[in-house]
């Protein structure tokens, strides 16, 4: 008979992306700094911006990690120090690998719009922390229907369906 690890409930705490924009941060917490390689887990929204308003996260650096951004609603423009310029739309993923260093911005595409997203920060293993930075965009992810439920395979494999998102 299989045994399963105990379930630990993590309560989100409020974090800020600046300019009054709050996120629900699930990792890290006092009780749990990481889950596997996940070192941050943020949930943004769903949020309706006022007319003319929107998300603006100014230029900031990252090192030694990856950010995995999954949009559920709205559109965000990603720009980075590699020259990448990419809109991430609902049901799409942006994967930014910081390696030895990258700087980026994130901005709403449509003022006064809505946004709903999740972002995982993934700690790179020691042998990858000094790798060159990179950016990948995944505009289409596979969907699996099982027992009347629709699953989007964000990363890895589920029911013999593999996501194209890199996971090294």
N, C-alpha and C positions, 0 to 999 in steps of 0.2 A: 504494500500500500504506500503510495507516494506521500512524502511529507512536504509541507509548504512553509516557507518562512512566515513569521508573524507579520501581520499588516500593521504598518505604522501610519497613523493619520498625521499629516503635516498641515498645520494651519498657516495660510498665507498671511504675510504682513504687508502693509503698504510700503511701497518704495516710490521714488520720484524720478522721472526722466527730465525734470526741470519744467519751467513755465507752467506750473500747476498741474502737470499731467502725471497722474498716479498709475502705478502698476501694482499687481498682486505678485509679490515675490515669495515663491515656495522654497527655493534653495538659494543660499545656504540658510540654515537655522542653527540655533545653539545646539540642538539635539542631533542634527545631521548636517554635516558640511557638504557632503557629496552623496550621490547615488551613482555608483559606477564611476564613469568619467564625467557625469553631469555635475558642474560646480555652481551653476545658476540656472534657475527656471523662473521665467517671468511670464505673466499673463497680462495683456493690455486689452482693456475694453470688455465688452463692446462699449464704445464711446462715441457720442455724437458731438462734433465740434461746433461751436457757434458760427454763424455766417462770417465768412472771411477768416476764420480761425483754422488751425490745423496743427499737426505734429511737426515740431522742428527739434531734432536732436543734433546739435552742432558737432563740428569735427572733434573727434576724440580717438585716442589710440587704443589698440589691443595688442597683446603679445601672448605667446604660449598657449593659445586656445583656438577654438572654432566657435562661431555663432551660427546657429541653425534657426532661421526665421521662417515661420509658417503663417501665412496670411489666411484668415478665415473670412474677413470682410474688409473692404476698402483697398486702397492702393498706397504703397510707400515707395518713394524714390531713394535708391541706395547709390551713393557716390563714394569712391574710395581713392586712396593714394596710388593705387595701381592704374588708375584711369577707368575703372569699371563704372558704368552708369547703367542702372537697371531698375525698372519698376517691378516690384513684386506684387502680384494680384492674388485674389482669392484662390485658394487651393494650390498655390505655388510655393516653392521653397527657395530661399537664398541660403547658400552655405559659404561663409567667409572664413578662411583659414588665416589666422594672424601669423603663425610661425614666429619669426624673429621681429615682426612688427608691421602693422598696417594702421592707417587712420581712416575713418569714414564718417559720413553724415547720413541721417535718415530724415526724410521730409514727406509730409502728406502731398499727394498729387493734386487733389481737389480740395480747395478751401471750403470749409463748412460741411465736409463729408463725415462719414462714419469710419471707424477703424476697430478691428478685432484681430489680435494676433497673439501667438505664443513664440517665445524665444528661449531656446536651450543654449547654454554656454557649455562647451565640451572641453575639458582639460586635455591637452595633447600629451601623449606619453613622452617620457624623457628623451627618447631617441628622435622625436619629431619637433621639439620645441624650437629648434633653431633652423627649421626648414623655411624655404622661401614662402612668402605669403601668397594667397590665391583667392579667387572668387569664382563660384559656380552658381548658376541659376538653373532651376528645374521647373520649366513651365507646365509640364504634364506629369502627373503621378498616377499610378495604376489604382483602379478601384475594384474591389472584390465585393460581391453580394453573397451573403451567407445567411440562410434562414431568415430572409426578409430584412436583413440589416446590411447597410452599405458601409464598407470600410475603405478608407483611403490608406494605402500603404506608403507611409511617409519615408521610412528607411528600413532596410533589411528585407525580410521575406515573410509573407503570410499566405497560407493556403496555396503554396506553389506559385505565388505571384511576387516578383522581386521589384523593389523600388530602384530607380536609376540613381538615387542619391548616394554619393560616395560615403563609405563608412570604413575608415582604415584604423 
